[in-house]
Structures are given as C-alpha cells and as structure tokens.
Amino acid sequence: MSLLRQLAGNLCLVAPVSSWVLSQLLKFVLTALGTGKLNRERLWGSGGMPSAHAATVCALTTAIGITGGVDTGMFALAAIFSLIVMYDWRPAAMRSG
C-alpha cells in the first residue's frame, strides 16, 4: 500500500496521467456531441483535438518545473521533449507545404 500512496503523491506522475485521461474523455465527449454517435476509439486512440500527447507532455514539464525548479537539467529535458512532441503532432501533409 505504501507504493500506491507514493505513486499517488508523485505530481510528476499524477499530473500527466490526469491530463491524458481528461483530454481523452473530452475528445470522446466532443466527438459524441459533434457526430451524435459514441465512438469508443476516441477514449484511447490518438489523433484529434484536444491532443492527449500535448496535454501529457505539458503537464509533465509543468510538474517538473514546480517540483524541481525551472533551472534544472530535468526541466530542460522535459521542455525540449514537449516541444518535439508538439511539433511532430502535425500530419506530414501540413509540414511539407
């Protein structure tokens, strides 16, 4: 039980996982409202908005900045990782034009 308590208290784990879950739920709800159909794939599938990938890496970067400080190598690593993930979300067709 101690391990679960430690994991639940780890902001650098809880914030990204929560962001991913919330963005996937929001994507599911918005798709259902827009199409009138329940598309369960929207609960775990990638693609579309809001971007679960971007939400996850931004939450991780923010949590690292809050817990460790923005003057650390870990924050720099997370920030660069976030920028790469957010840049790469664009489809190849959008990048070539």
LOKOLVEX-179771 format. One record per residue: residue in three letters; x, y, z of N, C-alpha, C in turn. Coordinates in pm, whole numbers, padded with zeros to 5 digits, always signed. Last residue first. Example, Ala and Ser with C-alpha at 12.3 -4.5 7.8 and 13.67 -1.06 7.14 Angstrom:
% LOKOLVEX-179771
SER+01285-00225+00708+01367-00106+00714+01290+00003+00787;ALA+01319-00569+00780+01230-00450+00780+01320-00330+00780;
% end
This chain:
% LOKOLVEX-179771
GLY+00405+02165-04683+00356+02281-04758+00396+02405-04698;SER+00492+01967-04515+00559+01981-04644+00519+02106-04719;ARG+00329+01965-04290+00469+02003-04276+00534+02033-04410;MET+00085+01867-04372+00090+02005-04324+00235+02054-04314;ALA+00149+01606-04436+00097+01695-04542+00103+01841-04500;ALA+00211+01493-04188+00319+01519-04285+00274+01614-04394;PRO+00033+01649-03917+00043+01549-04023+00152+01589-04124;ARG+00176+01747-03606+00121+01786-03736+00136+01675-03839;TRP+00316+01660-03390+00175+01621-03399+00119+01650-03537;ASP+00576+01757-03371+00552+01636-03450+00407+01594-03459;TYR+00555+01968-03190+00587+01995-03329+00548+01877-03417;MET+00502+01835-02951+00401+01926-03005+00429+01964-03150;VAL+00739+01685-02921+00609+01617-02931+00505+01710-02994;ILE+00927+01896-02901+00936+01798-03010+00802+01728-03030;LEU+00840+02024-02667+00843+02097-02794+00848+02002-02913;SER+00879+01819-02479+00745+01873-02505+00740+01945-02639;PHE+01159+01795-02487+01074+01680-02521+00933+01727-02557;ILE+01225+02045-02384+01264+02011-02521+01179+01894-02572;ALA+01118+02014-02125+01072+02122-02212+01104+02092-02358;ALA+01261+01797-02021+01116+01786-02038+01064+01893-02133;LEU+01520+01911-02019+01493+01789-02095+01344+01776-02123;ALA+01478+02122-01840+01520+02149-01977+01491+02029-02067;PHE+01415+01978-01608+01315+02066-01667+01350+02096-01812;MET+01662+01849-01568+01541+01768-01589+01430+01853-01652;GLY+01837+02055-01515+01851+01981-01640+01726+01899-01671;THR+01674+02344-01372+01736+02212-01366+01746+02149-01504;ASP+01528+02572-01331+01671+02588-01358+01746+02455-01353;VAL+01276+02537-01248+01295+02554-01392+01442+02573-01430;GLY+01211+02282-01005+01260+02413-01045+01287+02418-01194;GLY+01086+02055-00915+01232+02059-00916+01292+02194-00948;THR+00807+02107-00910+00871+02027-00805+01023+02042-00800;ILE+00755+02277-01130+00703+02309-00997+00782+02235-00889;GLY+00882+02145-01344+00918+02282-01310+00874+02320-01171;ILE+00742+01904-01339+00886+01903-01314+00933+02043-01276;ALA+00487+02000-01407+00509+01935-01278+00656+01931-01242;THR+00539+02096-01669+00494+02187-01563+00520+02127-01425;THR+00604+01855-01797+00700+01964-01792+00666+02063-01681;LEU+00361+01714-01765+00486+01661-01710+00589+01773-01695;ALA+00187+01879-01908+00164+01857-01765+00290+01804-01698;CYS+00301+01851-02163+00296+01983-02098+00273+01970-01948;VAL+00262+01579-02214+00398+01631-02200+00402+01769-02138;THR-00027+01569-02207+00056+01486-02121+00195+01544-02103;ALA-00109+01747-02406-00152+01767-02267-00063+01691-02170;ALA+00005+01626-02633+00049+01759-02591+00011+01785-02445;HIS-00141+01385-02634+00005+01385-02629+00057+01519-02578;ALA-00401+01464-02660-00362+01399-02535-00210+01396-02521;SER-00530+01742-02800-00420+01649-02814-00380+01593-02678;PRO-00888+01761-02824-00759+01810-02776-00653+01701-02783;MET-00831+01658-03161-00814+01760-03057-00917+01736-02948;GLY-00654+01391-03332-00766+01478-03299-00734+01576-03188;GLY-00468+01108-03208-00517+01197-03311-00635+01279-03266;SER-00526+00779-03071-00452+00903-03086-00511+00985-03200;GLY-00770+00619-02857-00700+00641-02982-00627+00774-02987;TRP-00925+00600-02632-00784+00560-02621-00703+00589-02748;LEU-01171+00715-02686-01127+00708-02546-00979+00671-02535;ARG-01227+00685-02950-01184+00819-02906-01138+00819-02761;GLU-01340+00437-02967-01198+00450-03004-01142+00585-02960;ARG-01609+00475-02924-01525+00432-02811-01376+00443-02841;ASN-01820+00699-03017-01705+00634-03080-01605+00598-02970;LEU-02149+00748-03035-02045+00717-02937-01935+00639-03007;LYS-02283+01019-03230-02252+00877-03213-02142+00860-03109;GLY-02309+01281-03291-02428+01215-03241-02408+01066-03219;THR-02096+01437-03361-02144+01338-03458-02275+01272-03417;GLY-02058+01617-03147-02047+01662-03286-02108+01566-03387;LEU-02083+01463-02917-02172+01577-02938-02173+01622-03083;ALA-01874+01279-02961-02013+01232-02947-02112+01345-02971;THR-01654+01451-02962-01686+01372-03082-01831+01325-03078;LEU-01667+01545-02699-01681+01639-02810-01715+01567-02941;VAL-01625+01301-02558-01749+01378-02541-01771+01473-02658;PHE-01365+01229-02645-01478+01137-02660-01610+01214-02656;LYS-01217+01452-02561-01221+01417-02703-01340+01326-02733;LEU-01252+01428-02285-01304+01546-02354-01316+01519-02504;LEU-01112+01189-02241-01256+01198-02210-01321+01315-02283;GLN-00856+01272-02319-00923+01163-02392-01073+01165-02365;SER-00808+01470-02127-00815+01508-02268-00881+01399-02352;LEU-00814+01317-01889-00910+01425-01911-00921+01464-02058;VAL-00595+01142-01932-00730+01089-01911-00834+01196-01941;TRP-00382+01325-01952-00411+01235-02061-00556+01185-02051;SER-00393+01450-01702-00411+01530-01824-00447+01441-01942;SER-00334+01232-01535-00464+01301-01525-00493+01382-01650;VAL-00072+01183-01618-00174+01079-01635-00313+01142-01629;PRO+00057+01428-01544+00048+01384-01684-00059+01279-01708;ALA+00001+01432-01255-00041+01540-01346-00046+01494-01492;VAL+00118+01194-01148-00027+01217-01141-00072+01323-01242;LEU+00395+01226-01188+00324+01111-01246+00174+01139-01254;CYS+00469+01451-01059+00524+01430-01193+00466+01306-01261;LEU+00355+01418-00808+00295+01515-00901+00344+01493-01043;ASN+00301+01153-00625+00404+01199-00718+00340+01289-00823;GLY+00114+01033-00469+00167+01161-00424+00272+01221-00516;ALA+00068+00792-00590-00041+00889-00590+00006+01027-00546;LEU+00311+00664-00526+00279+00695-00665+00171+00803-00673;GLN+00279+00638-00248+00391+00715-00303+00363+00756-00448;ARG+00056+00474-00239+00049+00606-00176+00161+00696-00231;LEU+00160+00244-00359+00047+00316-00421+00034+00457-00366;LEU+00357+00177-00167+00395+00210-00303+00284+00287-00374;SER+00202+00116+00059+00292+00229+00063+00333+00274-00077;MET+00082-00120+00000+00000+00000+00000+00086+00126+00000;
% end
